[in-house]
Amino acid sequence: MLDVRIQGADDGNVSRVTKRGELIVGSLDYSEPYYRELPQKDFIYNIVPAVVNQQFVITGIIVSSAKNVSADTVVDIFQSRTENGAIEFPLFTFTILKNTTIPISGLRVITKTTRWINVSADDRTINITILGYYVSA
């Protein structure tokens, strides 16, 4: 058997092989769900808390709307230095129709260090889940 090691030159991270023989070159962390209901329009809600010296990797988003929202509700997801703070660093802006669910998967979007992830919508009765995990900055 040939003993081979794949290691990053900058950070020393080592790729691994699972017990089933799969080479792991991506993230090993599982995504955690962060859920928030938005009962008021034009109000800033915190979803993912800031952790000192950590960045958050967004791997997925699930947004749903009730049947009583307007036909084209705008949802903003953004980073902020403060909890429930103003839009400092936009991440996503999209429109959702009434009584709709939008699943977005396969993302690898990383935030700046020690940032809150907040959301607002211009209508009420929006539900949002952000999936992801923290990494050291």
C-alpha positions, 0 to 999 in steps of 0.5 A, a space after each residue: 500500500 502506498 501511503 499518500 497525504 494531500 495537505 494544503 500548503 497555506 493552512 495545513 488542512 489534510 484531505 481524508 478518505 472515509 471508511 468507504 474509500 471516498 476522498 473528502 476534499 470539501 467541507 466536513 461540517 453539517 449544516 445547522 438550521 436557523 429558522 425565523 418567522 417574519 410577522 411584521 413587514 419592513 422590520 429587521 430580524 436576526 437569524 444567524 448570530 455573530 460569533 467572535 472570530 468566526 465566519 458563517 458559510 451559508 449552504 442553503 436557504 428555504 423561504 416560504 410565504 403565506 397565501 395572504 402576502 402580496 403578489 411580489 414580496 421582496 425579501 432581503 438577506 444581509 450581513 450586519 456588524 450589529 444585531 438587527 442592524 441596518 443593511 451593511 453587506 447585502 447577500 441575497 435579494 429576491 421576490 417571492 409570490 404568495 403561498 410559495 416555497 423557494 428552496 435554494 441549495 448547493 450554496 457556499 457563501 461565506 460571510 465576513 468575520 463576526 457578522 450577524 445575518 439578518 433578514 427583512 421583507 416588505 410584507 408579513 407572514 414570511 418564514 425563512 430558514 438559513 442552513 450553514 455552519 461556522 468556520 474560523 476566520 
